[in-house]
Amino acid sequence: MGPVEIIMNMAFSMIATGAFSLIFNIPRRHVLYCSLLGVVSWMIFVLLTPAANDVVATFAAACAVVLLSRILAIFRKCPVNVLLIPGIIPLVPGSAIYYSAYYFVTDDASSAASYGLLTLKLALAIVLGIIVISAVPFPRRKKQ
């Protein structure tokens, strides 16, 4: 992947995540941070995919976004979900869902099952990434 492709990936993931943040009615002061989390999640996925399979790359990207969301939520003084949900949007397996439905409608059961299983694996990787990092206790700030 060349530098132009990396920049294009970053730009499109930032625009897409920002647009979803606006659709989800995220407060405007957090939209830039949500967009940056979307860039981080997509770039981790893209850069890890050649070395590992899609499921492992999705899990690693989800873990990174959850960790960054928790840290940013402390500094931005907002709930973690405000930053987390838009941040994982680039990881959602939309094409796998589409192809599993497409092959199901066209009576190609083996391809539908294959894409359906891939969709399930990717969704579970996202969920497990959220659960694993959310289970790690964070130090609390002392009230002043």
MIDOSE-1310 file (N, C-alpha, C; in nm, 2 decimals, decimal comma, always signed):
residues 144
mgpv	+0,08/-0,12/+0,00/+0,00/+0,00/+0,00/+0,09/+0,12/+0,00; +0,07/+0,21/-0,10/+0,15/+0,33/-0,11/+0,10/+0,44/-0,02; +0,18/+0,55/-0,02/+0,14/+0,66/+0,07/+0,01/+0,73/+0,02; -0,01/+0,73/-0,11/-0,14/+0,80/-0,16/-0,26/+0,71/-0,11
eiim	-0,25/+0,58/-0,12/-0,36/+0,50/-0,07/-0,38/+0,51/+0,08; -0,27/+0,52/+0,15/-0,29/+0,54/+0,30/-0,36/+0,67/+0,33; -0,32/+0,78/+0,26/-0,38/+0,91/+0,28/-0,53/+0,90/+0,24; -0,56/+0,84/+0,13/-0,70/+0,83/+0,09/-0,78/+0,75/+0,19
nmaf	-0,72/+0,64/+0,24/-0,79/+0,56/+0,34/-0,82/+0,64/+0,46; -0,72/+0,72/+0,51/-0,74/+0,80/+0,62/-0,85/+0,91/+0,60; -0,85/+0,97/+0,49/-0,94/+1,07/+0,46/-1,08/+1,02/+0,45; -1,10/+0,91/+0,38/-1,24/+0,85/+0,36/-1,29/+0,80/+0,49
smia	-1,20/+0,74/+0,57/-1,25/+0,69/+0,70/-1,29/+0,80/+0,80; -1,21/+0,91/+0,79/-1,24/+1,03/+0,87/-1,38/+1,09/+0,83; -1,40/+1,10/+0,70/-1,52/+1,16/+0,65/-1,64/+1,07/+0,68; -1,63/+0,95/+0,66/-1,74/+0,85/+0,69/-1,77/+0,85/+0,84
tgaf	-1,67/+0,84/+0,92/-1,70/+0,84/+1,07/-1,76/+0,97/+1,11; -1,71/+1,08/+1,06/-1,77/+1,21/+1,10/-1,91/+1,22/+1,05; -1,94/+1,17/+0,93/-2,08/+1,17/+0,89/-2,17/+1,09/+0,97; -2,12/+0,97/+1,01/-2,20/+0,88/+1,10/-2,22/+0,95/+1,24
slif	-2,12/+1,02/+1,28/-2,13/+1,09/+1,41/-2,24/+1,19/+1,41; -2,25/+1,26/+1,29/-2,36/+1,36/+1,28/-2,49/+1,30/+1,27; -2,50/+1,18/+1,20/-2,63/+1,11/+1,19/-2,67/+1,06/+1,33; -2,57/+1,01/+1,41/-2,60/+0,96/+1,54/-2,63/+1,07/+1,64
nipr	-2,62/+1,20/+1,60/-2,65/+1,31/+1,68/-2,55/+1,33/+1,79; -2,42/+1,30/+1,76/-2,31/+1,32/+1,86/-2,29/+1,47/+1,87; -2,27/+1,52/+1,99/-2,25/+1,66/+2,01/-2,13/+1,71/+1,92; -2,14/+1,82/+1,86/-2,05/+1,87/+1,76/-1,90/+1,88/+1,82
rhvl	-1,89/+1,91/+1,95/-1,76/+1,92/+2,00/-1,68/+1,79/+2,01; -1,75/+1,68/+1,99/-1,69/+1,55/+1,99/-1,67/+1,49/+1,86; -1,73/+1,55/+1,75/-1,72/+1,48/+1,62/-1,58/+1,47/+1,56; -1,49/+1,56/+1,59/-1,36/+1,55/+1,54/-1,29/+1,43/+1,60
ycsl	-1,31/+1,41/+1,73/-1,25/+1,30/+1,81/-1,30/+1,17/+1,76; -1,43/+1,17/+1,74/-1,49/+1,04/+1,68/-1,43/+1,01/+1,54; -1,42/+1,11/+1,46/-1,36/+1,09/+1,33/-1,21/+1,04/+1,34; -1,14/+1,10/+1,43/-1,00/+1,05/+1,45/-1,00/+0,90/+1,50
lgvv	-1,09/+0,87/+1,58/-1,10/+0,73/+1,63/-1,13/+0,63/+1,51; -1,22/+0,68/+1,42/-1,25/+0,60/+1,30/-1,13/+0,58/+1,22; -1,05/+0,69/+1,20/-0,92/+0,67/+1,13/-0,83/+0,57/+1,19; -0,82/+0,58/+1,32/-0,73/+0,49/+1,40/-0,78/+0,34/+1,38
swmi	-0,91/+0,32/+1,39/-0,96/+0,18/+1,38/-0,94/+0,13/+1,24; -0,97/+0,21/+1,14/-0,95/+0,16/+1,00/-0,81/+0,14/+0,97; -0,72/+0,23/+1,01/-0,58/+0,21/+0,97/-0,51/+0,09/+1,04; -0,55/+0,07/+1,17/-0,50/-0,05/+1,23/-0,55/-0,18/+1,16
fvll	-0,68/-0,18/+1,12/-0,73/-0,29/+1,05/-0,65/-0,31/+0,91; -0,64/-0,20/+0,84/-0,57/-0,21/+0,71/-0,43/-0,25/+0,72; -0,36/-0,20/+0,82/-0,21/-0,23/+0,83/-0,19/-0,37/+0,89; -0,28/-0,42/+0,97/-0,27/-0,56/+1,02/-0,32/-0,67/+0,93
tpaa	-0,41/-0,64/+0,84/-0,47/-0,74/+0,75/-0,36/-0,82/+0,68; -0,26/-0,76/+0,62/-0,16/-0,85/+0,55/-0,09/-0,94/+0,64; -0,06/-0,91/+0,77/+0,01/-0,99/+0,86/-0,08/-1,09/+0,93; -0,21/-1,06/+0,94/-0,30/-1,15/+1,01/-0,43/-1,16/+0,93
ndvv	-0,52/-1,24/+0,97/-0,65/-1,25/+0,90/-0,74/-1,14/+0,94; -0,85/-1,12/+0,88/-0,95/-1,01/+0,90/-1,00/-1,01/+1,05; -1,02/-1,13/+1,10/-1,08/-1,14/+1,24/-0,98/-1,09/+1,34; -0,86/-1,13/+1,33/-0,75/-1,08/+1,42/-0,73/-0,93/+1,41
atfa	-0,73/-0,88/+1,29/-0,71/-0,74/+1,26/-0,83/-0,66/+1,32; -0,95/-0,71/+1,30/-1,07/-0,64/+1,36/-1,06/-0,64/+1,51; -1,02/-0,75/+1,57/-1,01/-0,76/+1,71/-0,91/-0,66/+1,77; -0,79/-0,65/+1,70/-0,69/-0,56/+1,75/-0,74/-0,41/+1,73
aaca	-0,80/-0,38/+1,62/-0,85/-0,25/+1,60/-0,96/-0,21/+1,70; -1,05/-0,31/+1,73/-1,15/-0,28/+1,82/-1,09/-0,25/+1,96; -0,99/-0,33/+2,00/-0,93/-0,31/+2,13/-0,86/-0,18/+2,14; -0,80/-0,13/+2,03/-0,73/+0,00/+2,03/-0,83/+0,11/+2,04
vvll	-0,94/+0,10/+1,97/-1,04/+0,20/+1,97/-1,11/+0,21/+2,11; -1,14/+0,10/+2,17/-1,20/+0,10/+2,30/-1,10/+0,17/+2,40; -0,98/+0,13/+2,40/-0,88/+0,19/+2,49/-0,87/+0,34/+2,47; -0,86/+0,38/+2,34/-0,85/+0,52/+2,32/-0,98/+0,60/+2,35
sril	-1,09/+0,53/+2,33/-1,22/+0,59/+2,37/-1,23/+0,62/+2,52; -1,19/+0,52/+2,59/-1,19/+0,53/+2,74/-1,10/+0,64/+2,79; -0,98/+0,65/+2,73/-0,89/+0,76/+2,77/-0,94/+0,89/+2,73; -0,99/+0,91/+2,60/-1,05/+1,03/+2,56/-1,17/+1,08/+2,63
aifr	-1,25/+0,98/+2,67/-1,37/+1,01/+2,75/-1,34/+1,08/+2,88; -1,23/+1,04/+2,94/-1,19/+1,10/+3,07/-1,15/+1,25/+3,04; -1,07/+1,27/+2,94/-1,02/+1,41/+2,91/-1,13/+1,50/+2,85; -1,22/+1,44/+2,77/-1,33/+1,51/+2,71/-1,45/+1,53/+2,80
kcpv	-1,45/+1,45/+2,91/-1,56/+1,45/+3,01/-1,69/+1,42/+2,94; -1,69/+1,30/+2,88/-1,82/+1,26/+2,81/-1,82/+1,10/+2,83; -1,94/+1,05/+2,81/-1,95/+0,90/+2,82/-1,87/+0,83/+2,71; -1,82/+0,72/+2,74/-1,73/+0,64/+2,65/-1,81/+0,61/+2,52
nvll	-1,94/+0,58/+2,53/-2,02/+0,54/+2,42/-2,02/+0,65/+2,31; -2,02/+0,77/+2,35/-2,02/+0,88/+2,26/-1,90/+0,87/+2,16; -1,79/+0,83/+2,21/-1,67/+0,82/+2,12/-1,65/+0,68/+2,06; -1,70/+0,58/+2,14/-1,68/+0,44/+2,09/-1,76/+0,40/+1,97
ipgi	-1,89/+0,43/+1,98/-1,98/+0,38/+1,88/-1,94/+0,43/+1,74; -1,92/+0,56/+1,72/-1,87/+0,61/+1,59/-1,73/+0,56/+1,55; -1,65/+0,53/+1,65/-1,51/+0,49/+1,63/-1,50/+0,35/+1,57; -1,60/+0,26/+1,60/-1,60/+0,13/+1,55/-1,68/+0,11/+1,42
iplv	-1,74/+0,22/+1,37/-1,82/+0,21/+1,25/-1,73/+0,16/+1,13; -1,61/+0,20/+1,11/-1,53/+0,15/+1,00/-1,51/+0,00/+1,01; -1,52/-0,06/+1,12/-1,50/-0,20/+1,14/-1,62/-0,29/+1,11; -1,73/-0,23/+1,10/-1,86/-0,31/+1,09/-1,85/-0,38/+0,95
pgsa	-1,88/-0,51/+0,95/-1,86/-0,59/+0,83/-1,98/-0,58/+0,73; -1,99/-0,46/+0,67/-2,10/-0,43/+0,58/-2,10/-0,51/+0,46; -1,98/-0,53/+0,40/-1,98/-0,60/+0,27/-2,01/-0,75/+0,29; -1,96/-0,81/+0,41/-1,99/-0,95/+0,43/-2,14/-0,97/+0,46
iyys	-2,20/-0,88/+0,52/-2,35/-0,89/+0,54/-2,42/-0,88/+0,41; -2,37/-0,79/+0,32/-2,44/-0,77/+0,19/-2,42/-0,90/+0,11; -2,30/-0,95/+0,10/-2,27/-1,07/+0,02/-2,34/-1,19/+0,07; -2,35/-1,21/+0,20/-2,43/-1,32/+0,26/-2,58/-1,31/+0,22
ayyf	-2,63/-1,19/+0,23/-2,77/-1,18/+0,18/-2,79/-1,20/+0,03; -2,69/-1,15/-0,04/-2,70/-1,16/-0,19/-2,69/-1,31/-0,23; -2,60/-1,38/-0,17/-2,59/-1,52/-0,21/-2,71/-1,61/-0,16; -2,76/-1,56/-0,05/-2,88/-1,63/+0,01/-3,00/-1,61/-0,09
vtdd	-3,02/-1,49/-0,14/-3,13/-1,46/-0,23/-3,11/-1,53/-0,37; -2,98/-1,55/-0,41/-2,95/-1,61/-0,54/-2,94/-1,76/-0,53; -2,97/-1,82/-0,42/-2,97/-1,97/-0,39/-2,83/-2,03/-0,40; -2,73/-1,95/-0,36/-2,59/-2,01/-0,35/-2,57/-2,03/-0,20
assa	-2,61/-2,14/-0,15/-2,61/-2,17/-0,01/-2,47/-2,17/+0,05; -2,38/-2,23/-0,02/-2,24/-2,24/+0,04/-2,18/-2,11/+0,05; -2,19/-2,02/-0,05/-2,13/-1,89/-0,04/-2,20/-1,80/+0,06; -2,34/-1,82/+0,07/-2,41/-1,75/+0,18/-2,37/-1,79/+0,32
asyg	-2,35/-1,92/+0,33/-2,30/-1,97/+0,46/-2,16/-1,92/+0,49; -2,07/-1,92/+0,39/-1,94/-1,87/+0,41/-1,93/-1,72/+0,45; -2,00/-1,64/+0,38/-2,01/-1,50/+0,42/-2,08/-1,47/+0,55; -2,18/-1,55/+0,57/-2,26/-1,54/+0,70/-2,17/-1,57/+0,82
lltl	-2,08/-1,68/+0,81/-1,99/-1,71/+0,91/-1,88/-1,61/+0,93; -1,83/-1,55/+0,82/-1,74/-1,44/+0,83/-1,80/-1,32/+0,90; -1,92/-1,29/+0,87/-1,99/-1,18/+0,93/-2,00/-1,20/+1,08; -2,04/-1,32/+1,12/-2,04/-1,36/+1,26/-1,91/-1,35/+1,33
klal	-1,80/-1,40/+1,27/-1,67/-1,39/+1,33/-1,63/-1,24/+1,35; -1,65/-1,16/+1,25/-1,61/-1,02/+1,26/-1,69/-0,95/+1,36; -1,82/-0,97/+1,37/-1,90/-0,91/+1,47/-1,85/-0,96/+1,61; -1,82/-1,08/+1,63/-1,77/-1,13/+1,76/-1,64/-1,07/+1,79
aivl	-1,55/-1,05/+1,69/-1,42/-0,99/+1,72/-1,44/-0,85/+1,77; -1,54/-0,77/+1,72/-1,56/-0,64/+1,77/-1,61/-0,65/+1,91; -1,71/-0,73/+1,93/-1,77/-0,75/+2,07/-1,66/-0,79/+2,17; -1,58/-0,89/+2,14/-1,48/-0,93/+2,23/-1,38/-0,83/+2,26
giiv	-1,34/-0,75/+2,15/-1,25/-0,64/+2,18/-1,31/-0,53/+2,27; -1,44/-0,51/+2,26/-1,50/-0,41/+2,35/-1,50/-0,47/+2,50; -1,54/-0,60/+2,51/-1,55/-0,66/+2,64/-1,41/-0,67/+2,71; -1,31/-0,71/+2,63/-1,18/-0,73/+2,69/-1,12/-0,60/+2,75
isav	-1,13/-0,50/+2,67/-1,07/-0,37/+2,71/-1,16/-0,30/+2,82; -1,29/-0,32/+2,81/-1,38/-0,26/+2,91/-1,36/-0,32/+3,04; -1,32/-0,45/+3,05/-1,30/-0,52/+3,17/-1,17/-0,47/+3,25; -1,08/-0,40/+3,18/-0,96/-0,35/+3,25/-1,00/-0,23/+3,33
pfpr	-0,97/-0,24/+3,46/-1,00/-0,12/+3,55/-0,91/+0,00/+3,52; -0,97/+0,11/+3,52/-0,90/+0,24/+3,50/-0,88/+0,31/+3,64; -0,77/+0,38/+3,66/-0,77/+0,45/+3,79/-0,87/+0,57/+3,78; -0,92/+0,59/+3,90/-1,02/+0,70/+3,91/-0,95/+0,83/+3,95
rkkq	-1,01/+0,94/+3,90/-0,96/+1,07/+3,94/-1,01/+1,10/+4,08; -0,93/+1,17/+4,16/-0,98/+1,21/+4,29/-1,06/+1,34/+4,27; -1,18/+1,34/+4,34/-1,26/+1,46/+4,33/-1,19/+1,58/+4,41; -1,19/+1,69/+4,35/-1,13/+1,80/+4,42/-1,23/+1,89/+4,48
